[in-house]
Amino acid sequence: MKKILPLMIAAALTSPVAMAHQAGDFLVRGGLAFVSPQSSGNDFEINDNAQLGLTLTYMATDNFGVELLAATPFSHSVKMGDTEVAKVKHLPPTLMAQYYFGDVHSKVRPYVGIGVNYTTFFDEQGRGPLSNTDVSLDNSWGMAGQVGLDMAINDRWFVNGSAWIMDIDTEVH
């Protein structure tokens, strides 16, 4: 479990902010955030988890935004074969620089982002054969990427879908 590469998907998100996406606007999005960890070793299996996700974007220009991702804590069960050996929680706040295609009047605004992720692990617990063992994971810094699409419903609401990929590289102790 040295390297975890989760894919976060937030879909069907809405925001009570004008669709214009122009300089100076704040965009608030909320919805489902889904984490699907990938272990770099073949020995571990880590389950997926979905939680409430929230993003806040500041539009620095009509086409450039800065976004912060926050979420409720994710919880994962770690297995070796059929045996659960640990339970882990984490928070992956992520800061993204985004480029929005189109102009302020576009009804559909695709975007891409690149940024940095800091993942903090907590409440690590050994389970099964490791139930009497102290388990800890190192916090992690890593790169993040994003693609997304905002679609206007009217001049104050939009629907959003986005996919994120984050490099979360941790060590288990």
DRENPA-3360 file (N, C-alpha, C; in nm, 2 decimals, always signed):
BEGIN
1 = MKKILPLM = +0.08/-0.12/+0.00/+0.00/+0.00/+0.00/+0.09/+0.12/+0.00 ~ +0.20/+0.12/-0.07/+0.29/+0.23/-0.07/+0.24/+0.35/-0.15 ~ +0.16/+0.31/-0.25/+0.11/+0.42/-0.34/-0.04/+0.39/-0.37 ~ -0.12/+0.50/-0.35/-0.26/+0.49/-0.37/-0.29/+0.60/-0.47 ~ -0.37/+0.56/-0.57/-0.40/+0.66/-0.68/-0.56/+0.66/-0.69 ~ -0.62/+0.74/-0.61/-0.77/+0.75/-0.61/-0.82/+0.83/-0.72 ~ -0.94/+0.79/-0.77/-1.01/+0.87/-0.87/-1.13/+0.93/-0.81 ~ -1.14/+1.06/-0.80/-1.26/+1.12/-0.74/-1.35/+1.17/-0.85;
9 = IAAALTSP = -1.48/+1.13/-0.84/-1.57/+1.17/-0.93/-1.69/+1.24/-0.86 ~ -1.71/+1.36/-0.90/-1.82/+1.44/-0.85/-1.92/+1.47/-0.96 ~ -2.04/+1.42/-0.96/-2.13/+1.43/-1.07/-2.26/+1.49/-1.02 ~ -2.33/+1.55/-1.11/-2.46/+1.61/-1.09/-2.46/+1.71/-0.97 ~ -2.36/+1.80/-0.97/-2.35/+1.89/-0.87/-2.41/+2.02/-0.91 ~ -2.47/+2.10/-0.82/-2.53/+2.22/-0.85/-2.47/+2.34/-0.77 ~ -2.49/+2.46/-0.82/-2.44/+2.58/-0.75/-2.54/+2.69/-0.77 ~ -2.56/+2.77/-0.66/-2.65/+2.88/-0.67/-2.58/+3.01/-0.71;
17 = VAMAHQAG = -2.49/+3.00/-0.81/-2.40/+3.11/-0.85/-2.43/+3.13/-1.00 ~ -2.42/+3.25/-1.05/-2.44/+3.28/-1.19/-2.35/+3.20/-1.28 ~ -2.41/+3.15/-1.39/-2.34/+3.07/-1.49/-2.23/+3.15/-1.56 ~ -2.23/+3.28/-1.55/-2.14/+3.36/-1.63/-1.99/+3.32/-1.62 ~ -1.95/+3.27/-1.50/-1.81/+3.23/-1.48/-1.72/+3.34/-1.52 ~ -1.74/+3.46/-1.47/-1.66/+3.57/-1.51/-1.57/+3.61/-1.40 ~ -1.47/+3.69/-1.43/-1.37/+3.73/-1.33/-1.43/+3.79/-1.20 ~ -1.39/+3.74/-1.09/-1.44/+3.79/-0.96/-1.55/+3.70/-0.90;
25 = DFLVRGGL = -1.60/+3.61/-0.98/-1.71/+3.52/-0.93/-1.66/+3.41/-0.84 ~ -1.74/+3.37/-0.74/-1.71/+3.25/-0.66/-1.81/+3.14/-0.70 ~ -1.77/+3.02/-0.73/-1.85/+2.91/-0.77/-1.85/+2.81/-0.65 ~ -1.96/+2.77/-0.60/-1.97/+2.67/-0.50/-2.04/+2.54/-0.55 ~ -1.97/+2.43/-0.54/-2.02/+2.30/-0.59/-2.03/+2.20/-0.47 ~ -2.13/+2.12/-0.47/-2.14/+2.02/-0.37/-2.20/+1.89/-0.43 ~ -2.16/+1.78/-0.38/-2.22/+1.65/-0.43/-2.14/+1.53/-0.38 ~ -2.14/+1.43/-0.46/-2.08/+1.30/-0.43/-1.93/+1.31/-0.47;
33 = AFVSPQSS = -1.84/+1.27/-0.38/-1.70/+1.25/-0.41/-1.67/+1.10/-0.38 ~ -1.61/+1.04/-0.48/-1.59/+0.89/-0.48/-1.44/+0.87/-0.49 ~ -1.39/+0.79/-0.40/-1.25/+0.75/-0.40/-1.23/+0.60/-0.43 ~ -1.15/+0.57/-0.53/-1.12/+0.43/-0.56/-0.97/+0.41/-0.56 ~ -0.92/+0.37/-0.44/-0.77/+0.36/-0.42/-0.71/+0.25/-0.51 ~ -0.59/+0.27/-0.55/-0.52/+0.16/-0.63/-0.39/+0.14/-0.55 ~ -0.36/+0.02/-0.51/-0.24/-0.02/-0.43/-0.13/-0.05/-0.53 ~ -0.01/+0.00/-0.50/+0.10/-0.03/-0.59/+0.15/-0.18/-0.58;
41 = GNDFEIND = +0.11/-0.24/-0.47/+0.15/-0.38/-0.44/+0.03/-0.47/-0.47 ~ +0.06/-0.60/-0.49/-0.05/-0.69/-0.52/-0.11/-0.75/-0.39 ~ -0.04/-0.73/-0.28/-0.08/-0.79/-0.16/-0.21/-0.73/-0.09 ~ -0.23/-0.61/-0.12/-0.34/-0.54/-0.05/-0.46/-0.51/-0.14 ~ -0.58/-0.51/-0.08/-0.70/-0.46/-0.15/-0.76/-0.36/-0.07 ~ -0.79/-0.24/-0.12/-0.85/-0.13/-0.05/-0.98/-0.10/-0.11 ~ -1.09/-0.09/-0.02/-1.22/-0.07/-0.08/-1.24/+0.07/-0.12 ~ -1.34/+0.10/-0.20/-1.38/+0.23/-0.25/-1.47/+0.29/-0.14;
49 = NAQLGLTL = -1.49/+0.43/-0.15/-1.57/+0.50/-0.05/-1.62/+0.62/-0.11 ~ -1.75/+0.66/-0.08/-1.81/+0.78/-0.13/-1.85/+0.87/-0.01 ~ -1.83/+1.00/-0.03/-1.86/+1.09/+0.08/-1.91/+1.22/+0.02 ~ -1.95/+1.32/+0.10/-1.99/+1.45/+0.06/-1.87/+1.53/+0.02 ~ -1.87/+1.58/-0.10/-1.76/+1.67/-0.14/-1.81/+1.81/-0.16 ~ -1.72/+1.91/-0.14/-1.75/+2.05/-0.16/-1.63/+2.12/-0.22 ~ -1.66/+2.20/-0.32/-1.55/+2.28/-0.38/-1.59/+2.43/-0.38 ~ -1.49/+2.51/-0.37/-1.51/+2.65/-0.38/-1.41/+2.70/-0.49;
57 = TYMATDNF = -1.46/+2.77/-0.59/-1.37/+2.82/-0.70/-1.38/+2.97/-0.70 ~ -1.27/+3.03/-0.72/-1.26/+3.18/-0.74/-1.22/+3.20/-0.89 ~ -1.30/+3.27/-0.96/-1.26/+3.30/-1.10/-1.17/+3.42/-1.11 ~ -1.04/+3.40/-1.12/-0.94/+3.51/-1.13/-0.96/+3.59/-1.26 ~ -0.99/+3.52/-1.37/-1.02/+3.59/-1.49/-1.15/+3.52/-1.55 ~ -1.19/+3.55/-1.67/-1.31/+3.49/-1.73/-1.28/+3.34/-1.76 ~ -1.15/+3.30/-1.77/-1.12/+3.17/-1.81/-1.03/+3.09/-1.71 ~ -0.98/+3.16/-1.61/-0.89/+3.10/-1.52/-0.95/+3.10/-1.38;
65 = GVELLAAT = -0.95/+2.98/-1.31/-1.01/+2.97/-1.18/-0.91/+2.90/-1.09 ~ -0.93/+2.92/-0.96/-0.85/+2.85/-0.85/-0.96/+2.78/-0.76 ~ -0.94/+2.65/-0.75/-1.04/+2.57/-0.68/-0.98/+2.50/-0.56 ~ -1.06/+2.49/-0.45/-1.02/+2.41/-0.33/-1.12/+2.31/-0.31 ~ -1.08/+2.18/-0.30/-1.17/+2.07/-0.28/-1.16/+2.03/-0.13 ~ -1.28/+2.01/-0.07/-1.29/+1.96/+0.07/-1.39/+1.85/+0.06 ~ -1.39/+1.76/+0.16/-1.48/+1.65/+0.17/-1.50/+1.60/+0.32 ~ -1.60/+1.53/+0.34/-1.61/+1.46/+0.47/-1.51/+1.35/+0.47;
73 = PFSHSVKM = -1.47/+1.29/+0.58/-1.36/+1.19/+0.59/-1.40/+1.06/+0.51 ~ -1.31/+1.02/+0.43/-1.32/+0.89/+0.36/-1.27/+0.78/+0.46 ~ -1.34/+0.66/+0.45/-1.30/+0.55/+0.53/-1.28/+0.43/+0.44 ~ -1.17/+0.36/+0.46/-1.13/+0.24/+0.38/-1.09/+0.12/+0.46 ~ -1.14/+0.01/+0.41/-1.10/-0.12/+0.47/-0.99/-0.17/+0.39 ~ -0.88/-0.22/+0.45/-0.76/-0.28/+0.39/-0.76/-0.43/+0.41 ~ -0.76/-0.50/+0.30/-0.76/-0.65/+0.31/-0.63/-0.71/+0.25 ~ -0.59/-0.82/+0.31/-0.49/-0.91/+0.25/-0.57/-1.04/+0.22;
81 = GDTEVAKV = -0.59/-1.07/+0.10/-0.68/-1.18/+0.06/-0.82/-1.15/+0.11 ~ -0.88/-1.24/+0.18/-1.02/-1.22/+0.24/-1.02/-1.17/+0.38 ~ -0.90/-1.14/+0.43/-0.89/-1.09/+0.57/-0.87/-0.94/+0.58 ~ -0.96/-0.88/+0.66/-0.94/-0.73/+0.68/-0.83/-0.72/+0.78 ~ -0.73/-0.63/+0.75/-0.61/-0.61/+0.83/-0.60/-0.47/+0.89 ~ -0.68/-0.38/+0.83/-0.67/-0.24/+0.88/-0.79/-0.16/+0.83 ~ -0.82/-0.06/+0.91/-0.93/+0.04/+0.87/-0.86/+0.17/+0.88 ~ -0.88/+0.26/+0.78/-0.81/+0.39/+0.77/-0.90/+0.49/+0.72;
89 = KHLPPTLM = -0.89/+0.61/+0.78/-0.96/+0.73/+0.74/-0.86/+0.83/+0.68 ~ -0.91/+0.92/+0.59/-0.83/+1.02/+0.53/-0.91/+1.14/+0.48 ~ -0.85/+1.25/+0.47/-0.90/+1.37/+0.41/-0.80/+1.42/+0.30 ~ -0.85/+1.44/+0.18/-0.76/+1.48/+0.07/-0.78/+1.63/+0.02 ~ -0.76/+1.73/+0.10/-0.78/+1.87/+0.05/-0.69/+1.89/-0.07 ~ -0.74/+1.95/-0.18/-0.67/+1.97/-0.30/-0.69/+2.11/-0.36 ~ -0.58/+2.17/-0.40/-0.59/+2.31/-0.46/-0.56/+2.29/-0.61 ~ -0.64/+2.35/-0.69/-0.63/+2.33/-0.84/-0.63/+2.47/-0.91;
97 = AQYYFGDV = -0.54/+2.48/-1.01/-0.55/+2.59/-1.11/-0.63/+2.53/-1.23 ~ -0.74/+2.60/-1.27/-0.82/+2.55/-1.37/-0.83/+2.65/-1.49 ~ -0.84/+2.59/-1.61/-0.87/+2.67/-1.73/-1.00/+2.63/-1.78 ~ -1.09/+2.73/-1.80/-1.23/+2.71/-1.85/-1.23/+2.75/-2.00 ~ -1.28/+2.66/-2.08/-1.29/+2.69/-2.23/-1.42/+2.77/-2.25 ~ -1.43/+2.83/-2.37/-1.55/+2.91/-2.40/-1.54/+3.05/-2.34 ~ -1.65/+3.12/-2.35/-1.66/+3.25/-2.29/-1.76/+3.26/-2.18 ~ -1.78/+3.38/-2.13/-1.87/+3.40/-2.01/-2.02/+3.37/-2.05;
105 = HSKVRPYV = -2.05/+3.37/-2.18/-2.19/+3.35/-2.23/-2.21/+3.21/-2.27 ~ -2.11/+3.12/-2.27/-2.13/+2.98/-2.31/-2.22/+2.91/-2.21 ~ -2.31/+2.83/-2.26/-2.40/+2.75/-2.18/-2.33/+2.62/-2.13 ~ -2.23/+2.58/-2.20/-2.15/+2.47/-2.16/-2.00/+2.51/-2.15 ~ -1.94/+2.49/-2.03/-1.80/+2.53/-2.00/-1.72/+2.41/-1.96 ~ -1.65/+2.34/-2.05/-1.56/+2.24/-2.01/-1.43/+2.31/-1.95 ~ -1.37/+2.23/-1.86/-1.25/+2.28/-1.80/-1.15/+2.17/-1.76 ~ -1.02/+2.21/-1.75/-0.92/+2.12/-1.70/-0.85/+2.19/-1.59;
113 = GIGVNYTT = -0.79/+2.11/-1.50/-0.72/+2.16/-1.39/-0.60/+2.08/-1.35 ~ -0.50/+2.14/-1.29/-0.38/+2.08/-1.24/-0.35/+2.14/-1.10 ~ -0.31/+2.06/-1.01/-0.28/+2.11/-0.88/-0.20/+2.02/-0.78 ~ -0.22/+2.05/-0.66/-0.15/+1.98/-0.55/-0.25/+1.93/-0.45 ~ -0.22/+1.81/-0.40/-0.30/+1.74/-0.30/-0.22/+1.72/-0.18 ~ -0.28/+1.74/-0.06/-0.22/+1.70/+0.07/-0.32/+1.61/+0.13 ~ -0.29/+1.48/+0.16/-0.37/+1.39/+0.22/-0.33/+1.36/+0.36 ~ -0.42/+1.38/+0.46/-0.39/+1.35/+0.59/-0.46/+1.22/+0.64;
121 = FFDEQGRG = -0.39/+1.12/+0.69/-0.45/+1.00/+0.74/-0.47/+1.00/+0.89 ~ -0.58/+0.94/+0.94/-0.60/+0.94/+1.08/-0.69/+0.83/+1.12 ~ -0.70/+0.80/+1.24/-0.79/+0.69/+1.30/-0.76/+0.56/+1.23 ~ -0.62/+0.53/+1.21/-0.58/+0.40/+1.16/-0.60/+0.30/+1.27 ~ -0.65/+0.18/+1.23/-0.68/+0.07/+1.32/-0.64/-0.06/+1.26 ~ -0.56/-0.14/+1.34/-0.53/-0.27/+1.29/-0.65/-0.36/+1.32 ~ -0.68/-0.45/+1.23/-0.79/-0.54/+1.24/-0.74/-0.69/+1.22 ~ -0.83/-0.78/+1.26/-0.80/-0.92/+1.24/-0.66/-0.96/+1.30;
129 = PLSNTDVS = -0.57/-1.01/+1.22/-0.44/-1.05/+1.28/-0.35/-0.93/+1.32 ~ -0.39/-0.81/+1.28/-0.32/-0.69/+1.32/-0.39/-0.61/+1.43 ~ -0.50/-0.67/+1.49/-0.58/-0.60/+1.58/-0.51/-0.54/+1.71 ~ -0.40/-0.61/+1.75/-0.32/-0.56/+1.86/-0.20/-0.48/+1.82 ~ -0.19/-0.44/+1.69/-0.08/-0.37/+1.64/-0.11/-0.22/+1.61 ~ -0.01/-0.14/+1.64/-0.03/+0.01/+1.60/+0.00/+0.02/+1.45 ~ -0.10/+0.08/+1.38/-0.09/+0.10/+1.24/-0.09/+0.25/+1.22 ~ +0.00/+0.30/+1.14/-0.01/+0.44/+1.10/+0.04/+0.46/+0.95;
137 = LDNSWGMA = -0.02/+0.56/+0.89/+0.02/+0.59/+0.75/+0.07/+0.74/+0.75 ~ +0.18/+0.76/+0.67/+0.23/+0.89/+0.66/+0.14/+0.98/+0.58 ~ +0.13/+1.10/+0.61/+0.06/+1.20/+0.53/+0.13/+1.22/+0.40 ~ +0.06/+1.27/+0.30/+0.12/+1.27/+0.17/+0.09/+1.40/+0.09 ~ +0.19/+1.44/+0.01/+0.18/+1.55/-0.09/+0.19/+1.48/-0.22 ~ +0.11/+1.53/-0.32/+0.11/+1.48/-0.45/+0.04/+1.57/-0.55 ~ +0.06/+1.53/-0.68/+0.00/+1.61/-0.79/-0.14/+1.56/-0.81 ~ -0.22/+1.65/-0.87/-0.36/+1.61/-0.90/-0.40/+1.67/-1.03;
145 = GQVGLDMA = -0.49/+1.60/-1.10/-0.54/+1.65/-1.23/-0.69/+1.64/-1.23 ~ -0.75/+1.72/-1.32/-0.90/+1.72/-1.32/-0.95/+1.76/-1.46 ~ -1.06/+1.70/-1.50/-1.14/+1.74/-1.61/-1.28/+1.76/-1.57 ~ -1.35/+1.86/-1.62/-1.49/+1.88/-1.58/-1.57/+1.95/-1.68 ~ -1.70/+1.97/-1.65/-1.79/+2.03/-1.74/-1.91/+2.10/-1.66 ~ -1.93/+2.22/-1.68/-2.04/+2.29/-1.63/-2.15/+2.32/-1.73 ~ -2.27/+2.29/-1.71/-2.38/+2.31/-1.80/-2.49/+2.40/-1.74 ~ -2.52/+2.51/-1.80/-2.61/+2.60/-1.75/-2.76/+2.55/-1.75;
153 = INDRWFVN = -2.83/+2.56/-1.63/-2.97/+2.53/-1.63/-3.05/+2.66/-1.65 ~ -3.00/+2.77/-1.58/-3.05/+2.90/-1.61/-2.94/+3.00/-1.57 ~ -2.97/+3.13/-1.55/-2.86/+3.22/-1.52/-2.81/+3.22/-1.38 ~ -2.86/+3.13/-1.29/-2.82/+3.12/-1.15/-2.77/+2.98/-1.11 ~ -2.81/+2.88/-1.19/-2.78/+2.74/-1.15/-2.71/+2.67/-1.27 ~ -2.62/+2.58/-1.23/-2.56/+2.49/-1.33/-2.55/+2.35/-1.27 ~ -2.53/+2.26/-1.36/-2.50/+2.12/-1.33/-2.35/+2.09/-1.37 ~ -2.28/+2.02/-1.28/-2.14/+2.00/-1.30/-2.11/+1.85/-1.29;
161 = GSAWIMDI = -2.02/+1.81/-1.37/-1.96/+1.67/-1.35/-1.81/+1.69/-1.37 ~ -1.73/+1.62/-1.28/-1.59/+1.63/-1.29/-1.52/+1.50/-1.25 ~ -1.41/+1.47/-1.30/-1.33/+1.36/-1.25/-1.19/+1.41/-1.21 ~ -1.14/+1.35/-1.10/-1.01/+1.39/-1.05/-0.92/+1.27/-1.04 ~ -0.79/+1.29/-1.05/-0.70/+1.18/-1.02/-0.59/+1.25/-0.94 ~ -0.55/+1.17/-0.83/-0.46/+1.23/-0.73/-0.35/+1.12/-0.70 ~ -0.23/+1.17/-0.69/-0.12/+1.08/-0.66/-0.10/+1.09/-0.51 ~ -0.15/+0.99/-0.43/-0.13/+0.98/-0.29/-0.03/+0.87/-0.26;
169 = DTEVH = +0.09/+0.91/-0.22/+0.19/+0.81/-0.20/+0.22/+0.81/-0.05 ~ +0.19/+0.70/+0.02/+0.20/+0.69/+0.16/+0.28/+0.56/+0.20 ~ +0.34/+0.57/+0.32/+0.41/+0.45/+0.38/+0.32/+0.40/+0.50 ~ +0.31/+0.27/+0.51/+0.24/+0.21/+0.63/+0.35/+0.17/+0.73 ~ +0.32/+0.21/+0.86/+0.41/+0.17/+0.97/+0.34/+0.09/+1.07;
% end
